[in-house]
Amino acid sequence: MSGGAPSTELTGKQLAQTRLGHPSVLFGDWRKYYDTVRVVRAGELGGRKVSGVQLESAGLPPMRVSLDAETGDVLQTQQEMWIPEAGAIPVTTTYSDYREVGGMRVPHRYIEFTEMGGRTIFQVERVEVGVELAPDTFTLQPSTESGRGK
């Protein structure tokens, strides 16, 4: 690891939230990852008709998702992220600039907002499908005594 704080192993709520925060979960079949998937409202968001869905996973705060009623695109999520040092932090993420990639609509821009951190804008430049990775790509290397990885 070069510079910055050392890596921390995630456990409990943090690990569960990190897993559920992966894009393959939000843009996949929610029934595989959440205990409850429930339509809770109909309304509008930014002038677009939306369906509001609540996703629940045991022990975690629910995630509220606003889906475009016409396209099915995820337009916004609202949730509380558990951070040990700070507790539950409300996070709103807005998704836009959907493009077709490998037969699936993928957002290429999303904006995450928290009171503490303000706005963070993510702009996706490229999405590749069918990429093969080496089996050890995500294997952590043992740390040396100086605190740096290999």
C-alpha positions as YAML, in Angstrom:
chain: A
units: angstrom
residues:
- id: 1
  name: MET
  ca: [0.00, 0.00, 0.00]
- id: 2
  name: SER
  ca: [1.44, 3.38, -0.87]
- id: 3
  name: GLY
  ca: [0.65, 6.22, 1.53]
- id: 4
  name: GLY
  ca: [-2.62, 6.73, 3.37]
- id: 5
  name: ALA
  ca: [-4.10, 4.70, 6.16]
- id: 6
  name: PRO
  ca: [-3.51, 0.95, 6.41]
- id: 7
  name: SER
  ca: [-6.17, -1.41, 5.09]
- id: 8
  name: THR
  ca: [-8.85, -2.50, 7.53]
- id: 9
  name: GLU
  ca: [-10.67, -5.81, 7.38]
- id: 10
  name: LEU
  ca: [-14.43, -5.26, 7.22]
- id: 11
  name: THR
  ca: [-16.73, -7.33, 9.42]
- id: 12
  name: GLY
  ca: [-20.36, -7.35, 10.53]
- id: 13
  name: LYS
  ca: [-22.57, -4.50, 9.29]
- id: 14
  name: GLN
  ca: [-19.75, -2.82, 7.36]
- id: 15
  name: LEU
  ca: [-18.96, -5.99, 5.41]
- id: 16
  name: ALA
  ca: [-22.66, -6.65, 4.67]
- id: 17
  name: GLN
  ca: [-23.18, -3.06, 3.47]
- id: 18
  name: THR
  ca: [-20.06, -3.15, 1.30]
- id: 19
  name: ARG
  ca: [-21.25, -6.35, -0.38]
- id: 20
  name: LEU
  ca: [-24.73, -4.89, -0.96]
- id: 21
  name: GLY
  ca: [-23.15, -1.69, -2.32]
- id: 22
  name: HIS
  ca: [-21.55, -3.43, -5.28]
- id: 23
  name: PRO
  ca: [-23.09, -2.32, -8.62]
- id: 24
  name: SER
  ca: [-23.89, -5.93, -9.58]
- id: 25
  name: VAL
  ca: [-26.32, -5.99, -6.64]
- id: 26
  name: LEU
  ca: [-28.13, -2.72, -7.37]
- id: 27
  name: PHE
  ca: [-28.42, -3.46, -11.08]
- id: 28
  name: GLY
  ca: [-29.06, -7.20, -10.69]
- id: 29
  name: ASP
  ca: [-31.84, -9.34, -9.21]
- id: 30
  name: TRP
  ca: [-32.53, -7.85, -5.76]
- id: 31
  name: ARG
  ca: [-34.26, -11.04, -4.58]
- id: 32
  name: LYS
  ca: [-30.86, -12.77, -4.52]
- id: 33
  name: TYR
  ca: [-29.41, -10.26, -2.04]
- id: 34
  name: TYR
  ca: [-32.24, -8.81, 0.06]
- id: 35
  name: ASP
  ca: [-34.65, -10.51, 2.46]
- id: 36
  name: THR
  ca: [-37.52, -8.22, 1.44]
- id: 37
  name: VAL
  ca: [-38.21, -6.31, -1.80]
- id: 38
  name: ARG
  ca: [-41.37, -4.25, -1.57]
- id: 39
  name: VAL
  ca: [-42.99, -1.53, -3.73]
- id: 40
  name: VAL
  ca: [-43.96, 1.19, -1.24]
- id: 41
  name: ARG
  ca: [-45.07, 4.18, -3.32]
- id: 42
  name: ALA
  ca: [-45.60, 5.84, -6.69]
- id: 43
  name: GLY
  ca: [-44.56, 9.44, -7.29]
- id: 44
  name: GLU
  ca: [-42.29, 11.77, -9.22]
- id: 45
  name: LEU
  ca: [-38.59, 12.55, -9.11]
- id: 46
  name: GLY
  ca: [-37.16, 15.31, -11.25]
- id: 47
  name: GLY
  ca: [-40.32, 15.38, -13.36]
- id: 48
  name: ARG
  ca: [-40.22, 11.63, -14.05]
- id: 49
  name: LYS
  ca: [-42.80, 9.13, -12.80]
- id: 50
  name: VAL
  ca: [-41.18, 6.73, -10.35]
- id: 51
  name: SER
  ca: [-41.97, 3.64, -8.34]
- id: 52
  name: GLY
  ca: [-40.50, 3.58, -4.85]
- id: 53
  name: VAL
  ca: [-39.09, 0.24, -3.71]
- id: 54
  name: GLN
  ca: [-37.77, -0.63, -0.25]
- id: 55
  name: LEU
  ca: [-34.99, -3.21, 0.01]
- id: 56
  name: GLU
  ca: [-34.37, -4.82, 3.41]
- id: 57
  name: SER
  ca: [-31.58, -7.03, 4.67]
- id: 58
  name: ALA
  ca: [-31.55, -8.34, 8.25]
- id: 59
  name: GLY
  ca: [-29.67, -6.11, 10.68]
- id: 60
  name: LEU
  ca: [-29.19, -3.22, 8.23]
- id: 61
  name: PRO
  ca: [-31.18, -0.05, 7.65]
- id: 62
  name: PRO
  ca: [-33.46, -0.37, 4.58]
- id: 63
  name: MET
  ca: [-32.51, 1.08, 1.20]
- id: 64
  name: ARG
  ca: [-35.13, 3.10, -0.66]
- id: 65
  name: VAL
  ca: [-34.87, 2.99, -4.46]
- id: 66
  name: SER
  ca: [-36.63, 5.26, -6.95]
- id: 67
  name: LEU
  ca: [-37.15, 3.49, -10.29]
- id: 68
  name: ASP
  ca: [-38.12, 5.24, -13.50]
- id: 69
  name: ALA
  ca: [-41.65, 3.91, -14.11]
- id: 70
  name: GLU
  ca: [-41.08, 3.88, -17.88]
- id: 71
  name: THR
  ca: [-37.54, 2.48, -18.30]
- id: 72
  name: GLY
  ca: [-36.98, 0.67, -14.98]
- id: 73
  name: ASP
  ca: [-33.71, 2.59, -14.51]
- id: 74
  name: VAL
  ca: [-32.58, 3.21, -10.93]
- id: 75
  name: LEU
  ca: [-32.72, 7.01, -10.61]
- id: 76
  name: GLN
  ca: [-31.92, 7.40, -6.91]
- id: 77
  name: THR
  ca: [-31.15, 5.45, -3.75]
- id: 78
  name: GLN
  ca: [-31.45, 6.61, -0.15]
- id: 79
  name: GLN
  ca: [-29.94, 4.68, 2.72]
- id: 80
  name: GLU
  ca: [-28.08, 4.97, 5.98]
- id: 81
  name: MET
  ca: [-24.51, 3.68, 5.92]
- id: 82
  name: TRP
  ca: [-23.14, 2.33, 9.20]
- id: 83
  name: ILE
  ca: [-19.73, 3.75, 10.09]
- id: 84
  name: PRO
  ca: [-18.35, 2.64, 13.49]
- id: 85
  name: GLU
  ca: [-16.80, 6.02, 14.35]
- id: 86
  name: ALA
  ca: [-19.86, 8.05, 13.29]
- id: 87
  name: GLY
  ca: [-22.91, 5.76, 13.45]
- id: 88
  name: ALA
  ca: [-25.59, 5.81, 10.74]
- id: 89
  name: ILE
  ca: [-24.91, 8.38, 8.00]
- id: 90
  name: PRO
  ca: [-27.73, 9.21, 5.51]
- id: 91
  name: VAL
  ca: [-26.53, 8.82, 1.89]
- id: 92
  name: THR
  ca: [-28.44, 9.79, -1.25]
- id: 93
  name: THR
  ca: [-27.10, 8.63, -4.63]
- id: 94
  name: THR
  ca: [-28.53, 9.85, -7.94]
- id: 95
  name: TYR
  ca: [-27.87, 7.91, -11.17]
- id: 96
  name: SER
  ca: [-27.98, 9.25, -14.75]
- id: 97
  name: ASP
  ca: [-26.51, 9.03, -18.25]
- id: 98
  name: TYR
  ca: [-27.69, 5.46, -18.87]
- id: 99
  name: ARG
  ca: [-26.14, 3.67, -21.86]
- id: 100
  name: GLU
  ca: [-26.55, 0.17, -23.20]
- id: 101
  name: VAL
  ca: [-23.55, -2.08, -22.47]
- id: 102
  name: GLY
  ca: [-23.62, -5.78, -23.27]
- id: 103
  name: GLY
  ca: [-27.43, -5.77, -23.48]
- id: 104
  name: MET
  ca: [-27.87, -3.97, -20.14]
- id: 105
  name: ARG
  ca: [-28.56, -0.31, -19.31]
- id: 106
  name: VAL
  ca: [-25.70, 1.02, -17.19]
- id: 107
  name: PRO
  ca: [-25.47, 4.48, -15.53]
- id: 108
  name: HIS
  ca: [-22.32, 6.35, -16.47]
- id: 109
  name: ARG
  ca: [-22.73, 9.14, -13.95]
- id: 110
  name: TYR
  ca: [-23.75, 9.08, -10.33]
- id: 111
  name: ILE
  ca: [-23.64, 11.62, -7.55]
- id: 112
  name: GLU
  ca: [-23.39, 10.59, -3.91]
- id: 113
  name: PHE
  ca: [-24.41, 13.10, -1.23]
- id: 114
  name: THR
  ca: [-23.90, 13.13, 2.54]
- id: 115
  name: GLU
  ca: [-24.24, 16.07, 4.93]
- id: 116
  name: MET
  ca: [-20.74, 15.38, 6.26]
- id: 117
  name: GLY
  ca: [-18.97, 14.88, 2.93]
- id: 118
  name: GLY
  ca: [-21.04, 16.92, 0.49]
- id: 119
  name: ARG
  ca: [-21.32, 15.79, -3.12]
- id: 120
  name: THR
  ca: [-19.04, 13.22, -4.73]
- id: 121
  name: ILE
  ca: [-19.44, 12.87, -8.49]
- id: 122
  name: PHE
  ca: [-18.48, 9.64, -10.25]
- id: 123
  name: GLN
  ca: [-18.15, 9.69, -14.05]
- id: 124
  name: VAL
  ca: [-17.73, 6.31, -15.76]
- id: 125
  name: GLU
  ca: [-15.54, 6.54, -18.84]
- id: 126
  name: ARG
  ca: [-15.70, 2.94, -20.02]
- id: 127
  name: VAL
  ca: [-17.48, -0.29, -19.14]
- id: 128
  name: GLU
  ca: [-16.07, -3.58, -20.40]
- id: 129
  name: VAL
  ca: [-17.82, -6.94, -20.33]
- id: 130
  name: GLY
  ca: [-16.27, -10.40, -20.47]
- id: 131
  name: VAL
  ca: [-12.99, -9.29, -18.89]
- id: 132
  name: GLU
  ca: [-11.01, -12.19, -17.43]
- id: 133
  name: LEU
  ca: [-9.00, -11.58, -14.27]
- id: 134
  name: ALA
  ca: [-6.22, -13.64, -12.75]
- id: 135
  name: PRO
  ca: [-7.53, -15.82, -9.86]
- id: 136
  name: ASP
  ca: [-5.42, -13.93, -7.30]
- id: 137
  name: THR
  ca: [-6.43, -10.42, -8.43]
- id: 138
  name: PHE
  ca: [-8.25, -9.66, -5.17]
- id: 139
  name: THR
  ca: [-6.03, -11.67, -2.81]
- id: 140
  name: LEU
  ca: [-4.50, -9.52, -0.09]
- id: 141
  name: GLN
  ca: [-0.75, -9.76, 0.20]
- id: 142
  name: PRO
  ca: [0.72, -10.16, 3.71]
- id: 143
  name: SER
  ca: [1.98, -6.90, 5.23]
- id: 144
  name: THR
  ca: [5.62, -6.41, 6.13]
- id: 145
  name: GLU
  ca: [6.67, -5.04, 9.54]
- id: 146
  name: SER
  ca: [6.88, -1.51, 8.13]
- id: 147
  name: GLY
  ca: [3.15, -1.61, 7.37]
- id: 148
  name: ARG
  ca: [3.57, -1.69, 3.60]
- id: 149
  name: GLY
  ca: [2.32, -4.49, 1.37]
- id: 150
  name: LYS
  ca: [4.55, -6.37, -1.07]
...
